[in-house]
């Protein structure tokens, strides 16, 4: 089933995009400098990961637990 139609899969994809973009911005800041266009979406995801990192970490932990046990 597509991740767009399954809410749990959609949340997993969103959390993975946020975590990946934040990691890439920390390792290679020049990649996500552009704030507009297609790469602007990834810049915004990285910004969410930077500013809400405790909540994103909790979300990743909770999603991991739910995937393992449910």
PEFENHU-V707553 format. One record per helix or strand of 3 or more residues. SS is the DSSP state (H for helix, E for strand). FROM is the first residue (numbers start at 0). TO is the last residue. If there is no record, write none. Layout:
ss=SS from=FROM to=TO
ss=SS from=FROM to=TO
//
This chain:
ss=H from=6 to=26
ss=H from=37 to=50
ss=H from=52 to=68
//
